[in-house]
Amino acid sequence: MTLVHCHKSTPTPPPDEVPKIDVPAASPPAVEPPPPARLPDDAEAADRWLFVEKAKDGAPGGWATGSFDQQKNKLDIHTRDVRQFVIDVSRIRIDWQRLVVLSIDGKHSELRRRDFSLLHFRLDDHGQWVVVEP
């Protein structure tokens, strides 16, 4: 077998002769405020339908969890330190021909169909959750 265009390899330098490379000192990263919160567009969030929009003043953060019982046609939402949240009803298999029960923090009410899919809820001064009309 004949090899064409073979080159002689250069030997690897011994460990005590490590080549030195000048690396400039890293500058500290710039601190920027986080971008404003909005509904995610990514595919991983495609099955999410509940989003916190605003935490209570003075709270370190807020959270909300939700579940939908399709047989009972019931939304069950629990919040903590939240002033405002949004539900995207287009992402839930609600049967609008039946009564839709909405339970927020243990208080039950009827949810009626609207002309829009994003329902914004705000905690009023009396501690009641109200729908904010667009």
C-alpha positions in Angstrom: 0.0 0.0 0.0 1.3 3.4 -0.9 0.3 6.6 0.9 0.3 9.8 -1.0 0.8 13.3 0.6 1.9 12.1 4.0 3.3 14.6 6.3 5.6 14.1 9.2 3.7 14.9 12.4 5.3 17.3 14.9 5.8 15.9 18.4 3.7 17.0 21.3 5.7 19.3 23.6 6.6 17.7 27.0 4.3 18.7 29.9 6.8 21.1 31.4 6.8 23.2 28.2 3.1 24.2 28.1 2.7 27.1 25.6 1.6 30.3 27.3 -1.5 32.1 25.9 -2.3 35.7 26.9 -5.9 35.8 28.0 -7.4 39.3 28.7 -9.1 39.6 32.2 -12.8 39.0 32.0 -14.9 42.0 32.7 -17.8 41.5 35.1 -21.1 40.7 33.4 -23.5 43.6 33.0 -26.5 43.5 35.3 -29.8 44.1 33.4 -33.3 44.1 34.7 -35.3 41.0 33.6 -37.7 41.5 30.7 -41.4 42.1 31.4 -43.4 38.9 31.9 -45.6 37.7 29.1 -47.3 34.5 28.0 -44.7 32.1 26.7 -44.7 31.2 23.0 -42.4 28.1 23.3 -43.6 24.6 22.6 -42.9 23.5 26.2 -45.6 25.9 27.5 -48.2 24.7 25.0 -50.0 22.7 27.6 -50.0 25.5 30.3 -53.1 27.6 30.7 -52.5 29.4 34.0 -50.0 32.3 34.3 -49.2 34.7 37.2 -49.1 38.3 36.0 -48.5 40.2 39.2 -47.4 39.2 42.7 -48.6 41.0 45.8 -46.6 44.1 46.8 -43.9 43.3 49.3 -44.0 39.6 48.6 -40.8 37.9 47.4 -42.9 36.2 44.6 -46.2 34.6 44.0 -47.4 31.3 42.6 -50.6 29.8 41.3 -51.5 26.2 40.5 -54.4 24.9 38.6 -56.2 21.8 37.6 -59.1 21.0 35.4 -61.5 18.1 36.1 -63.1 17.4 32.7 -65.8 15.1 34.1 -67.0 17.8 36.5 -66.2 20.6 34.1 -64.4 22.3 37.0 -61.3 24.6 37.2 -59.6 24.5 40.5 -57.0 27.2 41.2 -54.9 27.9 44.3 -52.8 31.1 44.6 -50.4 32.5 47.1 -49.1 36.1 47.2 -50.7 36.8 43.8 -52.5 40.0 42.8 -53.3 39.1 39.2 -53.3 36.0 37.0 -54.5 35.0 33.6 -56.2 31.8 32.3 -56.0 30.9 28.7 -59.3 29.0 28.2 -58.4 28.1 24.6 -55.9 25.6 26.1 -58.4 23.8 28.3 -61.1 21.3 27.1 -64.0 23.1 28.7 -67.5 22.0 27.7 -69.2 25.4 27.4 -72.6 23.7 26.9 -72.5 22.6 30.6 -72.1 24.6 33.8 -68.4 25.5 34.3 -67.4 25.7 37.9 -64.5 27.9 38.8 -62.9 27.5 42.2 -60.2 30.0 43.2 -58.7 29.6 46.7 -61.7 27.6 47.8 -64.4 30.1 46.6 -66.7 28.6 43.9 -68.4 30.5 41.1 -69.7 30.0 37.6 -67.4 30.7 34.7 -69.2 32.0 31.6 -67.9 32.0 28.1 -66.4 35.3 26.8 -65.6 36.6 23.4 -61.9 36.3 24.2 -59.7 33.4 25.3 -57.5 35.2 27.9 -59.3 35.8 31.1 -57.4 38.2 33.5 -58.3 37.9 37.2 -57.4 40.6 39.7 -57.7 40.5 43.5 -59.8 43.6 44.5 -59.6 45.6 47.7 -62.2 43.3 49.4 -60.2 40.1 48.7 -62.5 39.0 45.8 -61.2 37.8 42.5 -62.7 39.7 39.6 -62.4 39.4 35.9 -60.6 42.4 34.3 -62.3 43.2 31.0 -60.0 44.0 28.1 
